[in-house]
């Protein structure tokens, strides 16, 4: 069995409650033909706030020309949401490509600026073996649910993003980045990818972050401070979520 290492800040009581709720999910008597249409039954408040935040983040980039990039895909929920948002808000914008970068093996390495918490270690936040291929099928499905599905408008880039981002941008010099979301958690890949995409941003581009000002993952904030500075932009947050944040290039 492939070991998956990740952080869990839930209390014992919360874990027990969620385990019982998952049992309810597994025992759901709703017919399979209606199950997907009723997933709102099982989305808790915390997960719903994240979806609402991602929706607002996407909307902020609607009038900005360019692609959407996520650094740190993991299970790929954000990419699937971005595809759905594109289908809702701009179904005929075939230029709005969605690109995700991930090792799909967890953290490749850690830096001293990432702190010393025991869950920040090589291999943490990995996924199950062969998951990229599964995720690719999920994203293909979402693309087929929207217009002009014959044009592929997403890409999964596997490997060390600090290297792969430069390869991608070299191969696609036309790239403008309207929205980039950072969920690496770590200092070095966040810094190097911020540096790489900086020349490809435009006025109005949105940079979203998952762990700014988070004591468990100090490296992400340090990386932003070193590349853009903390005094150049307003670091905004959504009323839905206490953790996720974003800046707008002005």
Steps between C-alpha positions, in 0.01 A plus 500: 500500500637842401552712814350847484643751746316822577409737782185453709403777742166346593421411858419143601133592528498650152668192354240274661210712377639502145560126502138444596387741233711318240322182598172677424643596161601140428153379601319761290180349355474754216508323161829525311325687222427785745801484730715761322211745492472483879860540615395813688373264769858407582696824458565643845531867585881503483517345155218715370681819606800394294283444193340842546844659532622334180188620320562860609868472408419380149247780451765760586698391194209485256588820316873423495631333186710190560514152646437355846786319675509301821826417672444200725206301364487197728154340453406765243174634641593861424575415137160331466334803660684737265375297204143524629535874566627550146199308371266718709648846452677483163404178321632615162835633621716227347805719574456449876722195537532344847841357588599309814852424625577228754751226574212265596754352743467755781766745612820437300717672763474760776702813582609638836262791439209255510530460876539182700152357542507121475245488217724712275709221358588343168206305362235678707168575327551230241220333305421141410701328228385581148273779618600741222340272242181481706489878541553544126181299439310715751611820328412355160147434626456857624625633168242290314222655711572845350487650148787465247615184679685389186772752592709375793533785748684343792841350568655305785875546533668235712841553659697757694315824423814709555630339182177424317365856515798632304462222244131581463556873461785444253272278293212749533651851473153639420390431857324764707397391849168639619476290817761295684424308817785388726450194720856368521519579876878528460753779461722396209242392239278797586787746461637352179159478335411856606824617341430297185148632441567862596576611139179328383263690730298801391322780679204337669651152525397319818741301718328275753668333796399216728735551793601864539535604864473135605745402779502137387634598156714814532683444173216616276485843664879535498505420128239766419685754714829436317354511147229768517532652847218522752465878474429521126153346489197462719482139616126442499292217636147378453242524779436131435844382602759596759795343320488545123601842363592681180665806350416688182781624280459876458 
